[in-house]
Amino acid sequence: MIDSKEGYVYERIGQVGEGTYGKVYKARNRITNELVALKKIRMEYEKNGFPITAMREIKLLQSLRHPNVVCLLEMMVEKSTVYMVFEYMDHDLSGVLSNPNFHFELSHTKHLCKQMLDGLEYLHHRGVLHRDIKGSNILLDNFGQLKLADFGLARYYHKKHNTADYTNRVITLWFRPPELLLGATAYGPSVDIWSAGCIMIELFTKKPLFPGHDEIHQLELIYDMMGTPTHENWPTVNRLPWYELLKPAEKKAGKFYDCYSTGSRVKCTSYRRLNVRISDHRPVVATFTARTKKIDPSKKKAVWESVASSWMDTAQNFREMA
């Protein structure tokens, strides 16, 4: 049993995951019978009191309220252990996509994309970078409601001045944009938009777009699909700290549009799976997702422009997920 500052008592049911800075448990409020998620904050490695990273996450989440952002209900303490109490969600997107028996209808996939982009639009409007958009940090309930979660790496950014010095050691490797892989420390919402584009493709193919083994392999996969950066398609790329060190030996034209467009003859595994999944909608999806997959971060469209795309018009809510 765990007592909260509001006088509620939570009964832990079991561990359901692990966030950036702590374990996550499913629990039940013994008074309201409501299910919640308890995120235990790691304290064992902290010599100077409460971890600053957790403090930043708590402060940030307390200021956010949006249907597509997970809600922090309260904070509570059990002896010397601190918990964050969240609304409970039934699934994460990674788990759903890994289930071979579950398939999204096209209208449902659109609905998920729209919710993800709505959530990102809100965050960026509030001056927040998530910096770890990936399937396991995208939560779903049994009716297809989507919420962005795990703000352990999130931070506020300077909306008018993109010269701040941030760490580039953020965003899980498979979803990390090329500017961070090349050492950029001044960046903005485009890093989240790149990750969202990777998720959108994965929703259709049920496989990661860039499953790199390390940073160098990750860049190779990106260049193979998107083409190598040049002065023409990314004028400032040669200013990035690690560009010369990691400059590709040969130029590649890229095959993103060929893999994700009608009539392509490119041998692309993910294209073949996409071909089965969405049929004649391929050109629309190719055009839509290409907006988020520009290799030059300055050319990525604003999230809310993507949301306005006519491709979203037929998005539908889910019936209850099995």
C-alpha positions as CSV (number, residue, x, y, z in Angstrom):
1,M,0.0,0.0,0.0
2,I,1.2,3.5,-0.8
3,D,-0.3,6.6,0.7
4,S,-0.4,9.8,-1.3
5,K,-0.5,13.4,-0.1
6,E,-4.2,13.5,-1.2
7,G,-5.0,10.7,1.2
8,Y,-5.5,8.1,-1.5
9,V,-4.1,4.6,-1.1
10,Y,-2.5,2.8,-4.1
11,E,-2.1,-0.9,-4.4
12,R,0.7,-2.0,-6.7
13,I,-0.4,-4.6,-9.3
14,G,2.9,-5.2,-11.0
15,Q,5.7,-3.6,-13.0
16,V,4.8,-2.7,-16.5
17,G,7.9,-0.9,-17.8
18,E,10.9,1.3,-17.1
19,G,11.2,4.9,-18.0
20,T,14.2,7.1,-18.5
21,Y,14.9,7.5,-14.8
22,G,12.8,4.9,-13.0
23,K,10.6,1.8,-12.9
24,V,6.9,2.0,-13.8
25,Y,4.2,0.1,-12.0
26,K,0.5,-0.5,-12.7
27,A,-1.5,0.3,-9.5
28,R,-5.1,0.8,-8.4
29,N,-6.6,3.5,-6.3
30,R,-8.3,1.6,-3.4
31,I,-10.8,4.4,-2.9
32,T,-11.8,5.3,-6.5
33,N,-10.8,2.0,-8.1
34,E,-9.1,4.0,-10.8
35,L,-6.0,2.4,-12.5
36,V,-2.9,4.6,-12.4
37,A,0.8,4.2,-13.4
38,L,3.4,4.8,-10.7
39,K,6.8,5.9,-11.9
40,K,9.4,5.3,-9.2
41,I,12.2,7.9,-9.2
42,R,15.6,6.5,-8.8
43,M,17.4,7.9,-5.8
44,E,20.2,5.4,-5.2
45,Y,22.8,7.1,-7.3
46,E,22.0,10.6,-6.1
47,K,24.5,12.1,-3.6
48,N,23.0,15.6,-3.6
49,G,19.4,15.0,-2.9
50,F,16.5,14.9,-5.4
51,P,17.7,14.2,-9.0
52,I,17.7,17.4,-11.1
53,T,16.5,15.5,-14.2
54,A,13.4,14.2,-12.3
55,M,12.8,17.7,-11.0
56,R,12.8,19.1,-14.5
57,E,10.4,16.4,-15.7
58,I,8.0,17.0,-12.9
59,K,8.0,20.8,-13.3
60,L,7.5,20.5,-17.0
61,L,4.6,18.0,-16.8
62,Q,2.8,20.0,-14.1
63,S,2.6,22.8,-16.7
64,L,1.3,20.7,-19.5
65,R,-2.4,19.8,-20.2
66,H,-3.4,18.3,-23.5
67,P,-5.4,15.3,-24.6
68,N,-2.3,13.8,-26.4
69,V,0.2,14.4,-23.5
70,V,0.2,12.0,-20.6
71,C,-1.2,13.6,-17.4
72,L,0.7,13.7,-14.2
73,L,-2.0,13.4,-11.5
74,E,0.1,13.9,-8.4
75,M,3.4,13.2,-6.5
76,M,3.6,11.0,-3.5
77,V,6.1,9.5,-1.1
78,E,6.4,6.0,0.4
79,K,9.0,6.1,3.2
80,S,12.0,7.5,1.3
81,T,10.7,6.6,-2.2
82,V,9.2,9.2,-4.4
83,Y,6.6,8.3,-7.1
84,M,5.0,10.2,-9.9
85,V,1.4,9.2,-10.4
86,F,0.1,9.1,-14.0
87,E,-3.1,8.3,-15.7
88,Y,-3.0,4.6,-16.8
89,M,-2.8,3.7,-20.4
90,D,-3.3,0.1,-21.7
91,H,-0.5,-0.2,-24.3
92,D,2.6,1.4,-25.7
93,L,3.0,1.6,-29.5
94,S,6.0,-0.6,-29.6
95,G,4.1,-3.4,-28.0
96,V,1.1,-3.0,-30.3
97,L,3.3,-3.0,-33.5
98,S,5.2,-6.1,-32.4
99,N,2.0,-8.1,-32.1
100,P,1.7,-10.1,-35.4
101,N,-2.0,-10.6,-34.8
102,F,-2.9,-6.9,-34.7
103,H,-3.4,-4.6,-37.7
104,F,-4.5,-1.0,-38.0
105,E,-7.0,0.1,-40.6
106,L,-5.7,3.0,-42.7
107,S,-8.2,5.4,-41.0
108,H,-6.9,4.4,-37.6
109,T,-3.3,4.8,-38.6
110,K,-4.2,8.3,-39.7
111,H,-5.9,9.0,-36.4
112,L,-2.7,7.9,-34.5
113,C,-0.5,10.1,-36.7
114,K,-2.8,13.1,-36.2
115,Q,-2.9,12.6,-32.4
116,M,0.9,12.3,-32.3
117,L,1.4,15.5,-34.3
118,D,-1.3,17.3,-32.3
119,G,0.6,16.5,-29.2
120,L,3.9,17.6,-30.7
121,E,2.3,20.8,-32.0
122,Y,1.2,21.6,-28.4
123,L,4.6,20.9,-26.9
124,H,6.4,23.0,-29.5
125,H,3.9,25.8,-29.1
126,R,4.7,25.7,-25.3
127,G,8.4,25.8,-26.1
128,V,9.1,22.2,-25.1
129,L,11.3,19.7,-26.9
130,H,10.4,16.0,-26.1
131,R,13.8,14.6,-27.4
132,D,12.8,11.0,-27.1
133,I,9.9,10.3,-29.4
134,K,9.8,6.5,-30.0
135,G,7.2,3.7,-29.9
136,S,7.7,2.8,-26.2
137,N,7.1,6.5,-25.2
138,I,3.8,6.7,-27.2
139,L,0.9,5.3,-25.1
140,L,-2.5,4.1,-26.2
141,D,-5.7,3.1,-24.4
142,N,-8.1,0.4,-25.7
143,F,-10.0,2.9,-27.7
144,G,-7.0,4.3,-29.6
145,Q,-6.4,7.5,-27.6
146,L,-2.7,8.4,-27.9
147,K,-0.6,10.2,-25.4
148,L,3.1,11.2,-25.6
149,A,4.9,10.1,-22.4
150,D,8.3,9.9,-20.7
151,F,9.6,13.4,-20.5
152,G,12.8,12.5,-18.8
153,L,14.9,14.0,-21.6
154,A,12.5,16.9,-22.4
155,R,13.4,20.5,-21.9
156,Y,12.3,24.0,-22.7
157,Y,14.0,25.6,-25.7
158,H,14.4,29.2,-27.0
159,K,11.8,29.6,-29.6
160,K,13.2,32.8,-31.1
161,H,16.9,32.1,-30.8
162,N,18.2,28.7,-32.1
163,T,21.7,29.3,-30.8
164,A,21.4,27.6,-27.4
165,D,24.0,24.9,-26.5
166,Y,22.1,21.6,-25.8
167,T,23.4,18.1,-25.6
168,N,23.3,16.0,-28.7
169,R,23.2,12.7,-26.7
170,V,19.4,12.6,-26.8
171,I,16.8,10.6,-28.7
172,T,17.0,6.9,-29.0
173,L,19.4,6.0,-31.8
174,W,16.9,4.6,-34.3
175,F,14.9,7.8,-34.1
176,R,17.8,10.3,-33.9
177,P,18.1,12.9,-36.7
178,P,21.3,13.3,-38.7
179,E,22.1,16.7,-37.3
180,L,22.5,15.3,-33.8
181,L,24.5,12.3,-35.2
182,L,26.8,14.9,-36.8
183,G,27.3,16.8,-33.5
184,A,24.7,19.6,-33.6
185,T,24.1,21.3,-30.2
186,A,21.9,24.2,-31.5
187,Y,18.6,22.7,-32.5
188,G,14.8,23.0,-32.2
189,P,11.5,21.2,-32.9
190,S,12.9,19.6,-36.1
191,V,14.5,16.9,-34.0
192,D,11.1,15.7,-32.7
193,I,9.6,16.0,-36.2
194,W,12.3,13.6,-37.6
195,S,11.5,11.1,-34.9
196,A,7.7,11.5,-35.7
197,G,8.4,10.8,-39.4
198,C,10.2,7.5,-38.4
199,I,7.2,6.5,-36.3
200,M,4.7,7.3,-39.1
201,I,6.5,5.0,-41.5
202,E,6.7,2.3,-38.9
203,L,3.0,2.5,-38.3
204,F,2.5,1.2,-41.9
205,T,5.4,-1.2,-42.2
206,K,5.5,-2.5,-38.6
207,K,9.3,-2.3,-38.8
208,P,11.8,0.4,-37.9
209,L,12.9,2.7,-40.7
210,F,16.5,3.1,-39.6
211,P,17.5,0.2,-37.2
212,G,21.2,1.2,-36.8
213,H,23.7,-0.7,-34.7
214,D,25.7,2.4,-33.7
215,E,26.0,6.1,-34.7
216,I,28.0,5.4,-37.9
217,H,25.7,2.7,-39.1
218,Q,22.8,4.9,-38.3
219,L,24.1,7.6,-40.6
220,E,24.8,5.0,-43.3
221,L,21.2,3.9,-43.2
222,I,19.9,7.4,-43.3
223,Y,22.1,8.3,-46.3
224,D,21.1,5.1,-48.1
225,M,17.4,6.0,-47.8
226,M,17.5,9.8,-47.9
227,G,20.6,10.5,-49.9
228,T,23.9,12.0,-48.7
229,P,23.9,15.6,-47.6
230,T,25.3,18.2,-50.1
231,H,25.6,21.9,-50.2
232,E,22.5,22.0,-52.4
233,N,20.2,20.0,-50.1
234,W,21.7,21.0,-46.8
235,P,23.8,24.2,-47.2
236,T,25.0,24.3,-43.6
237,V,25.9,20.7,-43.1
238,N,29.7,21.3,-43.4
239,R,29.5,23.5,-40.3
240,L,28.5,20.6,-38.0
241,P,31.3,19.5,-35.7
242,W,31.6,15.9,-36.9
243,Y,30.7,16.3,-40.5
244,E,34.3,16.0,-41.9
245,L,35.0,13.1,-39.6
246,L,31.9,11.2,-40.7
247,K,31.7,12.4,-44.2
248,P,30.5,9.6,-46.5
249,A,33.0,8.1,-48.9
250,E,30.5,8.2,-51.8
251,K,27.4,10.1,-52.7
252,K,24.1,8.4,-52.7
253,A,20.9,9.7,-54.3
254,G,18.6,8.1,-51.8
255,K,15.5,6.0,-52.4
256,F,12.9,7.2,-49.9
257,Y,10.3,8.3,-52.5
258,D,11.0,5.3,-54.7
259,C,10.4,3.0,-51.8
260,Y,7.2,4.7,-50.7
261,S,5.5,5.6,-54.0
262,T,3.3,3.9,-56.6
263,G,5.0,2.0,-59.4
264,S,8.4,1.8,-57.8
265,R,10.7,-0.9,-59.0
266,V,13.2,-0.4,-56.2
267,K,13.7,-3.5,-54.2
268,C,12.8,-2.3,-50.7
269,T,11.5,-4.7,-48.1
270,S,9.6,-2.0,-46.2
271,Y,8.1,-0.9,-49.6
272,R,6.8,-4.4,-50.3
273,R,5.1,-4.5,-46.9
274,L,3.7,-1.0,-47.4
275,N,2.3,-2.0,-50.8
276,V,0.2,-4.6,-49.1
277,R,-0.9,-2.4,-46.3
278,I,-2.2,0.8,-48.0
279,S,-2.7,0.1,-51.7
280,D,-3.6,3.3,-53.7
281,H,-2.9,5.6,-50.7
282,R,0.9,5.2,-51.2
283,P,1.4,8.5,-53.1
284,V,-0.5,10.5,-50.5
285,V,1.5,8.9,-47.6
286,A,4.8,9.4,-49.5
287,T,4.0,13.1,-50.0
288,F,2.9,13.5,-46.4
289,T,5.7,11.7,-44.7
290,A,8.4,13.2,-46.9
291,R,7.5,16.6,-45.3
292,T,9.0,15.3,-42.0
293,K,11.9,13.4,-43.6
294,K,13.8,16.3,-45.2
295,I,17.4,15.8,-44.3
296,D,18.1,19.5,-43.8
297,P,16.5,20.3,-40.4
298,S,15.7,23.9,-41.6
299,K,13.4,22.5,-44.3
300,K,11.2,20.4,-42.2
301,K,7.6,21.6,-42.2
302,A,6.1,22.8,-38.9
303,V,4.1,20.1,-37.2
304,W,0.8,22.0,-37.4
305,E,1.2,22.3,-41.2
306,S,1.5,18.5,-41.4
307,V,-1.6,18.1,-39.3
308,A,-3.6,20.3,-41.7
309,S,-2.9,18.0,-44.6
310,S,-6.0,16.7,-46.4
311,W,-4.6,13.2,-45.8
312,M,-5.9,13.4,-42.3
313,D,-9.5,14.1,-43.3
314,T,-10.5,10.4,-43.1
315,A,-8.9,9.7,-39.7
316,Q,-11.3,7.7,-37.5
317,N,-11.4,6.8,-33.8
318,F,-10.9,3.2,-32.8
319,R,-13.4,0.7,-31.6
320,E,-12.1,-1.1,-28.5
321,M,-8.7,-2.7,-29.1
322,A,-8.4,-6.4,-28.4
